[in-house]
């Protein structure tokens, strides 16, 4: 016989709210209601993130690893902005800064999102090896 599963898995996603929010996002997209679609999209990211941050058991090293993930994620808009000018031949030889400058306001938001997503969804740190 298998053991009863009365233990709550802290890594399990919240399926009912996520599916409900996904349904609202689908309906808002179909009816072309932009504000509702953006709100549902934000809730789709923020709901499980906030739940995990509040219910998670914090371990040693979570804060520096989360800040490092945010630092790495903050560079993604700049990289995507640089690649957005790739189709122009003059930008292949020399970097055109218009794409990078257009993406610069997104840097702090990407860093914050990277940190929150790491803290919310990353697994436990690798354990120490017993010798």
Secondary structure, DSSP 4 states (H G I P E B T S, - for coil): -PPP--SPPTT---HHHHHHHHHHHHHHHHTT-HHHHHHHHHHHHHHHHHHHHHH----TTHHHHHHHHHHHHTTHHHHHHHHTTTTSTHHHHS--HHHHHHHGGGHHHHHHHHHHHHHHH--PPPPPPP-
